[in-house]
Amino acid sequence: MMQTAQEKFFDFVKQSVLPGKEKAAEEVLAKSFADIDAANYDDQKAAQLKQELLPLIEPERQPEITLVLEQFKDTL
C-alpha cells in the first residue's frame, strides 16, 4: 500500500505521463514503491526508476520530473 508521500509523488507524476502510457507508468512506480517498502531501494534502483519512467513522460515535463526524482531519492 502506498504511503502518503508516495501517493503525492504518484499523483504528481501521473499528470505528466504521455497519453496511453498511464498503465506502464503506474506499474513502474508500483514496483519502485514496493522496493522502498521492502527496504530494497538504493541508488541503482533509483537510476532504474528514472530510466524506465522518463520515456513515459511528456518531453517538456521530463526536466521537472528528473528534478523531482532526484529530490525523492534524497529523502529515502
mmCIF file of the N, C-alpha and C atoms, coordinates in Angstrom:
data_MODEL
# 
_entry.id   MODEL 
# 
loop_
_atom_site.group_PDB 
_atom_site.id 
_atom_site.type_symbol 
_atom_site.label_atom_id 
_atom_site.label_alt_id 
_atom_site.label_comp_id 
_atom_site.label_asym_id 
_atom_site.label_entity_id 
_atom_site.label_seq_id 
_atom_site.pdbx_PDB_ins_code 
_atom_site.Cartn_x 
_atom_site.Cartn_y 
_atom_site.Cartn_z 
_atom_site.occupancy 
_atom_site.B_iso_or_equiv 
_atom_site.pdbx_formal_charge 
_atom_site.auth_seq_id 
_atom_site.auth_comp_id 
_atom_site.auth_asym_id 
_atom_site.auth_atom_id 
_atom_site.pdbx_PDB_model_num 
ATOM 1   N N  . MET A 1 1  ? 0.835  -1.179 0.000   1.00 0.00 ? 1  MET A N  1 
ATOM 2   C CA . MET A 1 1  ? 0.000  0.000  0.000   1.00 0.00 ? 1  MET A CA 1 
ATOM 3   C C  . MET A 1 1  ? 0.886  1.251  0.000   1.00 0.00 ? 1  MET A C  1 
ATOM 4   N N  . MET A 1 2  ? 0.497  2.242  -0.757  1.00 0.00 ? 2  MET A N  1 
ATOM 5   C CA . MET A 1 2  ? 1.291  3.461  -0.869  1.00 0.00 ? 2  MET A CA 1 
ATOM 6   C C  . MET A 1 2  ? 1.167  4.302  0.399   1.00 0.00 ? 2  MET A C  1 
ATOM 7   N N  . GLN A 1 3  ? 2.284  4.894  0.765   1.00 0.00 ? 3  GLN A N  1 
ATOM 8   C CA . GLN A 1 3  ? 2.303  5.840  1.862   1.00 0.00 ? 3  GLN A CA 1 
ATOM 9   C C  . GLN A 1 3  ? 1.888  7.201  1.323   1.00 0.00 ? 3  GLN A C  1 
ATOM 10  N N  . THR A 1 4  ? 1.589  8.120  2.216   1.00 0.00 ? 4  THR A N  1 
ATOM 11  C CA . THR A 1 4  ? 1.103  9.435  1.808   1.00 0.00 ? 4  THR A CA 1 
ATOM 12  C C  . THR A 1 4  ? 2.071  10.140 0.859   1.00 0.00 ? 4  THR A C  1 
ATOM 13  N N  . ALA A 1 5  ? 3.363  10.148 1.169   1.00 0.00 ? 5  ALA A N  1 
ATOM 14  C CA . ALA A 1 5  ? 4.348  10.791 0.292   1.00 0.00 ? 5  ALA A CA 1 
ATOM 15  C C  . ALA A 1 5  ? 4.379  10.110 -1.070  1.00 0.00 ? 5  ALA A C  1 
ATOM 16  N N  . GLN A 1 6  ? 4.255  8.794  -1.070  1.00 0.00 ? 6  GLN A N  1 
ATOM 17  C CA . GLN A 1 6  ? 4.233  8.053  -2.328  1.00 0.00 ? 6  GLN A CA 1 
ATOM 18  C C  . GLN A 1 6  ? 3.004  8.412  -3.137  1.00 0.00 ? 6  GLN A C  1 
ATOM 19  N N  . GLU A 1 7  ? 1.871  8.559  -2.482  1.00 0.00 ? 7  GLU A N  1 
ATOM 20  C CA . GLU A 1 7  ? 0.637  8.933  -3.185  1.00 0.00 ? 7  GLU A CA 1 
ATOM 21  C C  . GLU A 1 7  ? 0.776  10.308 -3.832  1.00 0.00 ? 7  GLU A C  1 
ATOM 22  N N  . LYS A 1 8  ? 1.349  11.251 -3.104  1.00 0.00 ? 8  LYS A N  1 
ATOM 23  C CA . LYS A 1 8  ? 1.545  12.593 -3.650  1.00 0.00 ? 8  LYS A CA 1 
ATOM 24  C C  . LYS A 1 8  ? 2.489  12.556 -4.840  1.00 0.00 ? 8  LYS A C  1 
ATOM 25  N N  . PHE A 1 9  ? 3.573  11.801 -4.711  1.00 0.00 ? 9  PHE A N  1 
ATOM 26  C CA . PHE A 1 9  ? 4.532  11.657 -5.800  1.00 0.00 ? 9  PHE A CA 1 
ATOM 27  C C  . PHE A 1 9  ? 3.866  11.019 -7.013  1.00 0.00 ? 9  PHE A C  1 
ATOM 28  N N  . PHE A 1 10 ? 3.105  9.956  -6.777  1.00 0.00 ? 10 PHE A N  1 
ATOM 29  C CA . PHE A 1 10 ? 2.401  9.258  -7.848  1.00 0.00 ? 10 PHE A CA 1 
ATOM 30  C C  . PHE A 1 10 ? 1.439  10.203 -8.564  1.00 0.00 ? 10 PHE A C  1 
ATOM 31  N N  . ASP A 1 11 ? 0.663  10.960 -7.800  1.00 0.00 ? 11 ASP A N  1 
ATOM 32  C CA . ASP A 1 11 ? -0.297 11.896 -8.402  1.00 0.00 ? 11 ASP A CA 1 
ATOM 33  C C  . ASP A 1 11 ? 0.405  12.976 -9.224  1.00 0.00 ? 11 ASP A C  1 
ATOM 34  N N  . PHE A 1 12 ? 1.532  13.460 -8.711  1.00 0.00 ? 12 PHE A N  1 
ATOM 35  C CA . PHE A 1 12 ? 2.297  14.475 -9.423  1.00 0.00 ? 12 PHE A CA 1 
ATOM 36  C C  . PHE A 1 12 ? 2.824  13.923 -10.755 1.00 0.00 ? 12 PHE A C  1 
ATOM 37  N N  . VAL A 1 13 ? 3.411  12.752 -10.715 1.00 0.00 ? 13 VAL A N  1 
ATOM 38  C CA . VAL A 1 13 ? 3.982  12.142 -11.924 1.00 0.00 ? 13 VAL A CA 1 
ATOM 39  C C  . VAL A 1 13 ? 2.881  11.819 -12.925 1.00 0.00 ? 13 VAL A C  1 
ATOM 40  N N  . LYS A 1 14 ? 1.770  11.322 -12.424 1.00 0.00 ? 14 LYS A N  1 
ATOM 41  C CA . LYS A 1 14 ? 0.661  10.924 -13.288 1.00 0.00 ? 14 LYS A CA 1 
ATOM 42  C C  . LYS A 1 14 ? 0.204  12.065 -14.197 1.00 0.00 ? 14 LYS A C  1 
ATOM 43  N N  . GLN A 1 15 ? 0.312  13.289 -13.735 1.00 0.00 ? 15 GLN A N  1 
ATOM 44  C CA . GLN A 1 15 ? -0.108 14.455 -14.516 1.00 0.00 ? 15 GLN A CA 1 
ATOM 45  C C  . GLN A 1 15 ? 0.793  14.701 -15.726 1.00 0.00 ? 15 GLN A C  1 
ATOM 46  N N  . SER A 1 16 ? 1.963  14.083 -15.746 1.00 0.00 ? 16 SER A N  1 
ATOM 47  C CA . SER A 1 16 ? 2.949  14.325 -16.799 1.00 0.00 ? 16 SER A CA 1 
ATOM 48  C C  . SER A 1 16 ? 3.125  13.153 -17.754 1.00 0.00 ? 16 SER A C  1 
ATOM 49  N N  . VAL A 1 17 ? 2.382  12.101 -17.540 1.00 0.00 ? 17 VAL A N  1 
ATOM 50  C CA . VAL A 1 17 ? 2.544  10.884 -18.347 1.00 0.00 ? 17 VAL A CA 1 
ATOM 51  C C  . VAL A 1 17 ? 1.940  11.084 -19.737 1.00 0.00 ? 17 VAL A C  1 
ATOM 52  N N  . LEU A 1 18 ? 2.637  10.546 -20.727 1.00 0.00 ? 18 LEU A N  1 
ATOM 53  C CA . LEU A 1 18 ? 2.132  10.589 -22.100 1.00 0.00 ? 18 LEU A CA 1 
ATOM 54  C C  . LEU A 1 18 ? 0.801  9.849  -22.203 1.00 0.00 ? 18 LEU A C  1 
ATOM 55  N N  . PRO A 1 19 ? -0.104 10.329 -23.030 1.00 0.00 ? 19 PRO A N  1 
ATOM 56  C CA . PRO A 1 19 ? -1.373 9.620  -23.230 1.00 0.00 ? 19 PRO A CA 1 
ATOM 57  C C  . PRO A 1 19 ? -1.127 8.178  -23.673 1.00 0.00 ? 19 PRO A C  1 
ATOM 58  N N  . GLY A 1 20 ? -1.849 7.272  -23.049 1.00 0.00 ? 20 GLY A N  1 
ATOM 59  C CA . GLY A 1 20 ? -1.720 5.864  -23.376 1.00 0.00 ? 20 GLY A CA 1 
ATOM 60  C C  . GLY A 1 20 ? -0.619 5.146  -22.611 1.00 0.00 ? 20 GLY A C  1 
ATOM 61  N N  . LYS A 1 21 ? 0.155  5.877  -21.826 1.00 0.00 ? 21 LYS A N  1 
ATOM 62  C CA . LYS A 1 21 ? 1.270  5.270  -21.073 1.00 0.00 ? 21 LYS A CA 1 
ATOM 63  C C  . LYS A 1 21 ? 0.987  5.227  -19.573 1.00 0.00 ? 21 LYS A C  1 
ATOM 64  N N  . GLU A 1 22 ? -0.232 5.542  -19.186 1.00 0.00 ? 22 GLU A N  1 
ATOM 65  C CA . GLU A 1 22 ? -0.582 5.613  -17.773 1.00 0.00 ? 22 GLU A CA 1 
ATOM 66  C C  . GLU A 1 22 ? -0.371 4.280  -17.047 1.00 0.00 ? 22 GLU A C  1 
ATOM 67  N N  . LYS A 1 23 ? -0.807 3.207  -17.648 1.00 0.00 ? 23 LYS A N  1 
ATOM 68  C CA . LYS A 1 23 ? -0.678 1.878  -17.016 1.00 0.00 ? 23 LYS A CA 1 
ATOM 69  C C  . LYS A 1 23 ? 0.793  1.512  -16.824 1.00 0.00 ? 23 LYS A C  1 
ATOM 70  N N  . ALA A 1 24 ? 1.608  1.759  -17.827 1.00 0.00 ? 24 ALA A N  1 
ATOM 71  C CA . ALA A 1 24 ? 3.028  1.450  -17.733 1.00 0.00 ? 24 ALA A CA 1 
ATOM 72  C C  . ALA A 1 24 ? 3.691  2.275  -16.634 1.00 0.00 ? 24 ALA A C  1 
ATOM 73  N N  . ALA A 1 25 ? 3.339  3.550  -16.548 1.00 0.00 ? 25 ALA A N  1 
ATOM 74  C CA . ALA A 1 25 ? 3.901  4.413  -15.508 1.00 0.00 ? 25 ALA A CA 1 
ATOM 75  C C  . ALA A 1 25 ? 3.465  3.942  -14.129 1.00 0.00 ? 25 ALA A C  1 
ATOM 76  N N  . GLU A 1 26 ? 2.225  3.556  -14.007 1.00 0.00 ? 26 GLU A N  1 
ATOM 77  C CA . GLU A 1 26 ? 1.721  3.047  -12.730 1.00 0.00 ? 26 GLU A CA 1 
ATOM 78  C C  . GLU A 1 26 ? 2.487  1.794  -12.306 1.00 0.00 ? 26 GLU A C  1 
ATOM 79  N N  . GLU A 1 27 ? 2.754  0.910  -13.248 1.00 0.00 ? 27 GLU A N  1 
ATOM 80  C CA . GLU A 1 27 ? 3.493  -0.320 -12.942 1.00 0.00 ? 27 GLU A CA 1 
ATOM 81  C C  . GLU A 1 27 ? 4.927  -0.017 -12.512 1.00 0.00 ? 27 GLU A C  1 
ATOM 82  N N  . VAL A 1 28 ? 5.581  0.910  -13.200 1.00 0.00 ? 28 VAL A N  1 
ATOM 83  C CA . VAL A 1 28 ? 6.954  1.288  -12.855 1.00 0.00 ? 28 VAL A CA 1 
ATOM 84  C C  . VAL A 1 28 ? 7.002  1.870  -11.445 1.00 0.00 ? 28 VAL A C  1 
ATOM 85  N N  . LEU A 1 29 ? 6.077  2.764  -11.145 1.00 0.00 ? 29 LEU A N  1 
ATOM 86  C CA . LEU A 1 29 ? 6.054  3.383  -9.825  1.00 0.00 ? 29 LEU A CA 1 
ATOM 87  C C  . LEU A 1 29 ? 5.684  2.369  -8.741  1.00 0.00 ? 29 LEU A C  1 
ATOM 88  N N  . ALA A 1 30 ? 4.730  1.499  -9.016  1.00 0.00 ? 30 ALA A N  1 
ATOM 89  C CA . ALA A 1 30 ? 4.332  0.488  -8.026  1.00 0.00 ? 30 ALA A CA 1 
ATOM 90  C C  . ALA A 1 30 ? 5.511  -0.419 -7.678  1.00 0.00 ? 30 ALA A C  1 
ATOM 91  N N  . LYS A 1 31 ? 6.287  -0.792 -8.684  1.00 0.00 ? 31 LYS A N  1 
ATOM 92  C CA . LYS A 1 31 ? 7.466  -1.629 -8.451  1.00 0.00 ? 31 LYS A CA 1 
ATOM 93  C C  . LYS A 1 31 ? 8.474  -0.891 -7.557  1.00 0.00 ? 31 LYS A C  1 
ATOM 94  N N  . SER A 1 32 ? 8.707  0.369  -7.836  1.00 0.00 ? 32 SER A N  1 
ATOM 95  C CA . SER A 1 32 ? 9.645  1.147  -7.030  1.00 0.00 ? 32 SER A CA 1 
ATOM 96  C C  . SER A 1 32 ? 9.142  1.320  -5.605  1.00 0.00 ? 32 SER A C  1 
ATOM 97  N N  . PHE A 1 33 ? 7.853  1.591  -5.452  1.00 0.00 ? 33 PHE A N  1 
ATOM 98  C CA . PHE A 1 33 ? 7.297  1.746  -4.114  1.00 0.00 ? 33 PHE A CA 1 
ATOM 99  C C  . PHE A 1 33 ? 7.391  0.437  -3.329  1.00 0.00 ? 33 PHE A C  1 
ATOM 100 N N  . ALA A 1 34 ? 7.196  -0.683 -4.005  1.00 0.00 ? 34 ALA A N  1 
ATOM 101 C CA . ALA A 1 34 ? 7.336  -1.983 -3.331  1.00 0.00 ? 34 ALA A CA 1 
ATOM 102 C C  . ALA A 1 34 ? 8.776  -2.181 -2.853  1.00 0.00 ? 34 ALA A C  1 
ATOM 103 N N  . ASP A 1 35 ? 9.735  -1.794 -3.677  1.00 0.00 ? 35 ASP A N  1 
ATOM 104 C CA . ASP A 1 35 ? 11.141 -1.885 -3.267  1.00 0.00 ? 35 ASP A CA 1 
ATOM 105 C C  . ASP A 1 35 ? 11.415 -0.990 -2.059  1.00 0.00 ? 35 ASP A C  1 
ATOM 106 N N  . ILE A 1 36 ? 10.845 0.206  -2.068  1.00 0.00 ? 36 ILE A N  1 
ATOM 107 C CA . ILE A 1 36 ? 11.028 1.126  -0.939  1.00 0.00 ? 36 ILE A CA 1 
ATOM 108 C C  . ILE A 1 36 ? 10.428 0.520  0.328   1.00 0.00 ? 36 ILE A C  1 
ATOM 109 N N  . ASP A 1 37 ? 9.226  0.007  0.216   1.00 0.00 ? 37 ASP A N  1 
ATOM 110 C CA . ASP A 1 37 ? 8.546  -0.578 1.374   1.00 0.00 ? 37 ASP A CA 1 
ATOM 111 C C  . ASP A 1 37 ? 9.294  -1.791 1.925   1.00 0.00 ? 37 ASP A C  1 
ATOM 112 N N  . ALA A 1 38 ? 9.999  -2.505 1.047   1.00 0.00 ? 38 ALA A N  1 
ATOM 113 C CA . ALA A 1 38 ? 10.762 -3.683 1.458   1.00 0.00 ? 38 ALA A CA 1 
ATOM 114 C C  . ALA A 1 38 ? 12.191 -3.322 1.858   1.00 0.00 ? 38 ALA A C  1 
ATOM 115 N N  . ALA A 1 39 ? 12.476 -2.025 1.944   1.00 0.00 ? 39 ALA A N  1 
ATOM 116 C CA . ALA A 1 39 ? 13.830 -1.538 2.271   1.00 0.00 ? 39 ALA A CA 1 
ATOM 117 C C  . ALA A 1 39 ? 14.856 -2.095 1.287   1.00 0.00 ? 39 ALA A C  1 
ATOM 118 N N  . ASN A 1 40 ? 14.438 -2.185 0.039   1.00 0.00 ? 40 ASN A N  1 
ATOM 119 C CA . ASN A 1 40 ? 15.285 -2.727 -1.020  1.00 0.00 ? 40 ASN A CA 1 
ATOM 120 C C  . ASN A 1 40 ? 15.483 -1.676 -2.117  1.00 0.00 ? 40 ASN A C  1 
ATOM 121 N N  . TYR A 1 41 ? 15.606 -0.416 -1.734  1.00 0.00 ? 41 TYR A N  1 
ATOM 122 C CA . TYR A 1 41 ? 15.733 0.681  -2.691  1.00 0.00 ? 41 TYR A CA 1 
ATOM 123 C C  . TYR A 1 41 ? 17.068 1.358  -2.469  1.00 0.00 ? 41 TYR A C  1 
ATOM 124 N N  . ASP A 1 42 ? 17.838 1.475  -3.543  1.00 0.00 ? 42 ASP A N  1 
ATOM 125 C CA . ASP A 1 42 ? 19.163 2.082  -3.447  1.00 0.00 ? 42 ASP A CA 1 
ATOM 126 C C  . ASP A 1 42 ? 19.398 2.948  -4.686  1.00 0.00 ? 42 ASP A C  1 
ATOM 127 N N  . ASP A 1 43 ? 20.621 3.436  -4.823  1.00 0.00 ? 43 ASP A N  1 
ATOM 128 C CA . ASP A 1 43 ? 20.927 4.306  -5.969  1.00 0.00 ? 43 ASP A CA 1 
ATOM 129 C C  . ASP A 1 43 ? 20.712 3.594  -7.302  1.00 0.00 ? 43 ASP A C  1 
ATOM 130 N N  . GLN A 1 44 ? 21.008 2.312  -7.350  1.00 0.00 ? 44 GLN A N  1 
ATOM 131 C CA . GLN A 1 44 ? 20.807 1.547  -8.587  1.00 0.00 ? 44 GLN A CA 1 
ATOM 132 C C  . GLN A 1 44 ? 19.318 1.459  -8.930  1.00 0.00 ? 44 GLN A C  1 
ATOM 133 N N  . LYS A 1 45 ? 18.488 1.218  -7.934  1.00 0.00 ? 45 LYS A N  1 
ATOM 134 C CA . LYS A 1 45 ? 17.032 1.163  -8.164  1.00 0.00 ? 45 LYS A CA 1 
ATOM 135 C C  . LYS A 1 45 ? 16.495 2.541  -8.559  1.00 0.00 ? 45 LYS A C  1 
ATOM 136 N N  . ALA A 1 46 ? 17.055 3.604  -7.970  1.00 0.00 ? 46 ALA A N  1 
ATOM 137 C CA . ALA A 1 46 ? 16.640 4.961  -8.323  1.00 0.00 ? 46 ALA A CA 1 
ATOM 138 C C  . ALA A 1 46 ? 16.987 5.257  -9.781  1.00 0.00 ? 46 ALA A C  1 
ATOM 139 N N  . ALA A 1 47 ? 18.163 4.842  -10.207 1.00 0.00 ? 47 ALA A N  1 
ATOM 140 C CA . ALA A 1 47 ? 18.574 5.043  -11.603 1.00 0.00 ? 47 ALA A CA 1 
ATOM 141 C C  . ALA A 1 47 ? 17.680 4.241  -12.547 1.00 0.00 ? 47 ALA A C  1 
ATOM 142 N N  . GLN A 1 48 ? 17.311 3.046  -12.127 1.00 0.00 ? 48 GLN A N  1 
ATOM 143 C CA . GLN A 1 48 ? 16.432 2.209  -12.945 1.00 0.00 ? 48 GLN A CA 1 
ATOM 144 C C  . GLN A 1 48 ? 15.047 2.849  -13.065 1.00 0.00 ? 48 GLN A C  1 
ATOM 145 N N  . LEU A 1 49 ? 14.541 3.392  -11.956 1.00 0.00 ? 49 LEU A N  1 
ATOM 146 C CA . LEU A 1 49 ? 13.248 4.083  -11.995 1.00 0.00 ? 49 LEU A CA 1 
ATOM 147 C C  . LEU A 1 49 ? 13.293 5.230  -13.004 1.00 0.00 ? 49 LEU A C  1 
ATOM 148 N N  . LYS A 1 50 ? 14.334 6.032  -12.921 1.00 0.00 ? 50 LYS A N  1 
ATOM 149 C CA . LYS A 1 50 ? 14.477 7.166  -13.835 1.00 0.00 ? 50 LYS A CA 1 
ATOM 150 C C  . LYS A 1 50 ? 14.528 6.687  -15.288 1.00 0.00 ? 50 LYS A C  1 
ATOM 151 N N  . GLN A 1 51 ? 15.300 5.644  -15.540 1.00 0.00 ? 51 GLN A N  1 
ATOM 152 C CA . GLN A 1 51 ? 15.452 5.114  -16.898 1.00 0.00 ? 51 GLN A CA 1 
ATOM 153 C C  . GLN A 1 51 ? 14.134 4.566  -17.440 1.00 0.00 ? 51 GLN A C  1 
ATOM 154 N N  . GLU A 1 52 ? 13.350 3.935  -16.601 1.00 0.00 ? 52 GLU A N  1 
ATOM 155 C CA . GLU A 1 52 ? 12.084 3.341  -17.044 1.00 0.00 ? 52 GLU A CA 1 
ATOM 156 C C  . GLU A 1 52 ? 10.950 4.364  -17.114 1.00 0.00 ? 52 GLU A C  1 
ATOM 157 N N  . LEU A 1 53 ? 10.983 5.356  -16.224 1.00 0.00 ? 53 LEU A N  1 
ATOM 158 C CA . LEU A 1 53 ? 9.868  6.294  -16.147 1.00 0.00 ? 53 LEU A CA 1 
ATOM 159 C C  . LEU A 1 53 ? 9.961  7.433  -17.167 1.00 0.00 ? 53 LEU A C  1 
ATOM 160 N N  . LEU A 1 54 ? 11.144 7.985  -17.368 1.00 0.00 ? 54 LEU A N  1 
ATOM 161 C CA . LEU A 1 54 ? 11.258 9.168  -18.237 1.00 0.00 ? 54 LEU A CA 1 
ATOM 162 C C  . LEU A 1 54 ? 10.717 8.974  -19.653 1.00 0.00 ? 54 LEU A C  1 
ATOM 163 N N  . PRO A 1 55 ? 10.910 7.817  -20.290 1.00 0.00 ? 55 PRO A N  1 
ATOM 164 C CA . PRO A 1 55 ? 10.328 7.662  -21.636 1.00 0.00 ? 55 PRO A CA 1 
ATOM 165 C C  . PRO A 1 55 ? 8.797  7.712  -21.654 1.00 0.00 ? 55 PRO A C  1 
ATOM 166 N N  . LEU A 1 56 ? 8.180  7.573  -20.486 1.00 0.00 ? 56 LEU A N  1 
ATOM 167 C CA . LEU A 1 56 ? 6.721  7.599  -20.389 1.00 0.00 ? 56 LEU A CA 1 
ATOM 168 C C  . LEU A 1 56 ? 6.182  8.994  -20.100 1.00 0.00 ? 56 LEU A C  1 
ATOM 169 N N  . ILE A 1 57 ? 7.084  9.954  -19.928 1.00 0.00 ? 57 ILE A N  1 
ATOM 170 C CA . ILE A 1 57 ? 6.732  11.312 -19.531 1.00 0.00 ? 57 ILE A CA 1 
ATOM 171 C C  . ILE A 1 57 ? 6.764  12.242 -20.746 1.00 0.00 ? 57 ILE A C  1 
ATOM 172 N N  . GLU A 1 58 ? 5.860  13.208 -20.765 1.00 0.00 ? 58 GLU A N  1 
ATOM 173 C CA . GLU A 1 58 ? 5.842  14.202 -21.836 1.00 0.00 ? 58 GLU A CA 1 
ATOM 174 C C  . GLU A 1 58 ? 7.209  14.897 -21.884 1.00 0.00 ? 58 GLU A C  1 
ATOM 175 N N  . PRO A 1 59 ? 7.790  15.059 -23.070 1.00 0.00 ? 59 PRO A N  1 
ATOM 176 C CA . PRO A 1 59 ? 9.147  15.617 -23.185 1.00 0.00 ? 59 PRO A CA 1 
ATOM 177 C C  . PRO A 1 59 ? 9.333  16.951 -22.470 1.00 0.00 ? 59 PRO A C  1 
ATOM 178 N N  . GLU A 1 60 ? 8.354  17.828 -22.548 1.00 0.00 ? 60 GLU A N  1 
ATOM 179 C CA . GLU A 1 60 ? 8.511  19.138 -21.916 1.00 0.00 ? 60 GLU A CA 1 
ATOM 180 C C  . GLU A 1 60 ? 8.484  19.065 -20.390 1.00 0.00 ? 60 GLU A C  1 
ATOM 181 N N  . ARG A 1 61 ? 8.004  17.958 -19.837 1.00 0.00 ? 61 ARG A N  1 
ATOM 182 C CA . ARG A 1 61 ? 7.941  17.786 -18.377 1.00 0.00 ? 61 ARG A CA 1 
ATOM 183 C C  . ARG A 1 61 ? 9.094  16.947 -17.830 1.00 0.00 ? 61 ARG A C  1 
ATOM 184 N N  . GLN A 1 62 ? 9.906  16.367 -18.721 1.00 0.00 ? 62 GLN A N  1 
ATOM 185 C CA . GLN A 1 62 ? 10.985 15.486 -18.267 1.00 0.00 ? 62 GLN A CA 1 
ATOM 186 C C  . GLN A 1 62 ? 11.998 16.176 -17.346 1.00 0.00 ? 62 GLN A C  1 
ATOM 187 N N  . PRO A 1 63 ? 12.430 17.423 -17.628 1.00 0.00 ? 63 PRO A N  1 
ATOM 188 C CA . PRO A 1 63 ? 13.380 18.062 -16.693 1.00 0.00 ? 63 PRO A CA 1 
ATOM 189 C C  . PRO A 1 63 ? 12.802 18.215 -15.284 1.00 0.00 ? 63 PRO A C  1 
ATOM 190 N N  . GLU A 1 64 ? 11.545 18.591 -15.204 1.00 0.00 ? 64 GLU A N  1 
ATOM 191 C CA . GLU A 1 64 ? 10.899 18.759 -13.903 1.00 0.00 ? 64 GLU A CA 1 
ATOM 192 C C  . GLU A 1 64 ? 10.784 17.413 -13.169 1.00 0.00 ? 64 GLU A C  1 
ATOM 193 N N  . ILE A 1 65 ? 10.394 16.381 -13.883 1.00 0.00 ? 65 ILE A N  1 
ATOM 194 C CA . ILE A 1 65 ? 10.270 15.049 -13.285 1.00 0.00 ? 65 ILE A CA 1 
ATOM 195 C C  . ILE A 1 65 ? 11.637 14.536 -12.852 1.00 0.00 ? 65 ILE A C  1 
ATOM 196 N N  . THR A 1 66 ? 12.661 14.795 -13.654 1.00 0.00 ? 66 THR A N  1 
ATOM 197 C CA . THR A 1 66 ? 14.017 14.391 -13.288 1.00 0.00 ? 66 THR A CA 1 
ATOM 198 C C  . THR A 1 66 ? 14.425 15.039 -11.963 1.00 0.00 ? 66 THR A C  1 
ATOM 199 N N  . LEU A 1 67 ? 14.155 16.313 -11.831 1.00 0.00 ? 67 LEU A N  1 
ATOM 200 C CA . LEU A 1 67 ? 14.474 17.028 -10.595 1.00 0.00 ? 67 LEU A CA 1 
ATOM 201 C C  . LEU A 1 67 ? 13.721 16.427 -9.408  1.00 0.00 ? 67 LEU A C  1 
ATOM 202 N N  . VAL A 1 68 ? 12.455 16.155 -9.591  1.00 0.00 ? 68 VAL A N  1 
ATOM 203 C CA . VAL A 1 68 ? 11.650 15.576 -8.510  1.00 0.00 ? 68 VAL A CA 1 
ATOM 204 C C  . VAL A 1 68 ? 12.148 14.176 -8.161  1.00 0.00 ? 68 VAL A C  1 
ATOM 205 N N  . LEU A 1 69 ? 12.536 13.395 -9.158  1.00 0.00 ? 69 LEU A N  1 
ATOM 206 C CA . LEU A 1 69 ? 13.082 12.063 -8.888  1.00 0.00 ? 69 LEU A CA 1 
ATOM 207 C C  . LEU A 1 69 ? 14.348 12.153 -8.041  1.00 0.00 ? 69 LEU A C  1 
ATOM 208 N N  . GLU A 1 70 ? 15.193 13.111 -8.343  1.00 0.00 ? 70 GLU A N  1 
ATOM 209 C CA . GLU A 1 70 ? 16.418 13.294 -7.560  1.00 0.00 ? 70 GLU A CA 1 
ATOM 210 C C  . GLU A 1 70 ? 16.084 13.703 -6.125  1.00 0.00 ? 70 GLU A C  1 
ATOM 211 N N  . GLN A 1 71 ? 15.137 14.600 -5.966  1.00 0.00 ? 71 GLN A N  1 
ATOM 212 C CA . GLN A 1 71 ? 14.727 15.019 -4.627  1.00 0.00 ? 71 GLN A CA 1 
ATOM 213 C C  . GLN A 1 71 ? 14.095 13.866 -3.862  1.00 0.00 ? 71 GLN A C  1 
ATOM 214 N N  . PHE A 1 72 ? 13.267 13.077 -4.551  1.00 0.00 ? 72 PHE A N  1 
ATOM 215 C CA . PHE A 1 72 ? 12.606 11.922 -3.948  1.00 0.00 ? 72 PHE A CA 1 
ATOM 216 C C  . PHE A 1 72 ? 13.662 10.921 -3.467  1.00 0.00 ? 72 PHE A C  1 
ATOM 217 N N  . LYS A 1 73 ? 14.641 10.668 -4.312  1.00 0.00 ? 73 LYS A N  1 
ATOM 218 C CA . LYS A 1 73 ? 15.712 9.725  -3.964  1.00 0.00 ? 73 LYS A CA 1 
ATOM 219 C C  . LYS A 1 73 ? 16.455 10.188 -2.718  1.00 0.00 ? 73 LYS A C  1 
ATOM 220 N N  . ASP A 1 74 ? 16.691 11.477 -2.612  1.00 0.00 ? 74 ASP A N  1 
ATOM 221 C CA . ASP A 1 74 ? 17.442 12.020 -1.483  1.00 0.00 ? 74 ASP A CA 1 
ATOM 222 C C  . ASP A 1 74 ? 16.679 11.939 -0.161  1.00 0.00 ? 74 ASP A C  1 
ATOM 223 N N  . THR A 1 75 ? 15.368 11.741 -0.218  1.00 0.00 ? 75 THR A N  1 
ATOM 224 C CA . THR A 1 75 ? 14.587 11.648 1.009   1.00 0.00 ? 75 THR A CA 1 
ATOM 225 C C  . THR A 1 75 ? 14.541 10.239 1.570   1.00 0.00 ? 75 THR A C  1 
ATOM 226 N N  . LEU A 1 76 ? 15.036 9.289  0.815   1.00 0.00 ? 76 LEU A N  1 
ATOM 227 C CA . LEU A 1 76 ? 14.960 7.885  1.257   1.00 0.00 ? 76 LEU A CA 1 
ATOM 228 C C  . LEU A 1 76 ? 16.155 7.482  2.083   1.00 0.00 ? 76 LEU A C  1 
# 
